[in-house]
């Protein structure tokens, strides 16, 4: 489809950059985009999940090399690594994202 072609051509700009992926079930995955296919399946290197909680700081769960199915991706964005490095995630408390409802 035309929408899918635009999504894949847009993702080409993100290859080898650190990105954040928000999944349909509300997970926040951060890693370096190494590749993707026509179904928007993404390969993330040095991947970790940022787990938010209202009671404790953000837990960073190391996942390593990780594949995210395209049909489970809601949002993809490039991370400003300089800005991200200044954030103390251990001090951030927040409710986890709710799942996306289609």
C-alpha positions in Angstrom: 0.0 0.0 0.0 1.0 3.6 -0.4 0.9 4.2 3.3 3.3 1.3 3.9 5.7 2.6 1.2 5.8 6.0 2.9 6.5 4.3 6.3 9.4 2.2 5.0 10.9 5.1 3.1 10.7 7.3 6.3 12.3 4.6 8.4 15.4 4.6 6.1 16.3 7.9 7.6 16.5 6.2 11.1 18.8 3.4 10.2 21.9 3.3 12.5 20.4 5.9 14.8 19.0 5.4 18.3 15.2 5.2 18.2 12.3 4.8 20.5 9.6 2.4 19.6 6.2 2.4 21.4 4.4 -0.9 20.9 0.7 -1.5 20.7 0.8 -3.0 24.2 2.4 0.1 25.7 6.1 -1.0 25.9 8.8 1.6 25.3 11.8 0.0 23.5 15.0 2.0 22.8 17.8 0.8 20.5 19.8 1.4 17.4 17.7 0.6 14.2 19.9 -1.8 12.2 17.2 -2.7 9.6 13.6 -3.3 8.7 11.5 -4.9 6.0 8.4 -4.2 4.0 6.2 -5.2 7.0 8.0 -2.7 9.2 9.5 -5.5 11.3 12.5 -3.7 12.9 15.8 -5.0 14.1 17.1 -3.1 17.2 20.7 -3.4 18.4 21.7 -2.6 22.0 18.0 -2.6 22.8 16.5 -2.0 26.2 13.0 -1.5 27.5 12.2 1.4 29.7 9.6 0.2 32.2 7.7 3.0 33.9 6.2 2.8 37.3 4.3 5.2 39.5 6.2 4.1 42.6 9.8 3.6 41.5 12.1 5.1 38.9 12.3 3.8 35.4 13.7 0.3 35.1 16.0 -0.2 32.1 15.7 -3.9 31.1 18.6 -4.9 28.7 17.3 -6.9 25.7 20.3 -6.9 23.4 19.6 -7.6 19.7 15.8 -7.5 19.4 13.3 -7.8 16.6 10.0 -6.0 16.9 7.1 -7.1 14.7 5.8 -4.3 12.5 2.2 -5.0 13.3 3.0 -4.4 17.0 4.5 -0.9 16.4 2.5 2.2 17.2 5.1 5.0 17.1 8.8 5.2 16.1 10.9 8.3 16.7 14.6 9.3 16.7 16.1 10.0 20.1 18.2 13.1 20.7 21.1 11.2 22.3 22.6 14.3 23.8 19.4 15.3 25.5 18.6 11.7 26.5 22.0 11.4 28.3 21.1 14.3 30.6 17.9 12.6 31.9 18.1 10.7 35.2 15.6 8.0 34.4 16.0 6.5 37.9 14.3 9.6 39.3 11.3 9.5 36.9 8.1 8.0 38.1 5.1 7.7 35.7 2.2 5.4 35.0 3.0 2.9 32.2 1.3 3.5 28.8 -2.0 1.8 28.3 -2.3 -0.5 25.3 -3.4 1.0 22.0 -7.1 0.3 21.2 -7.9 -0.1 17.5 
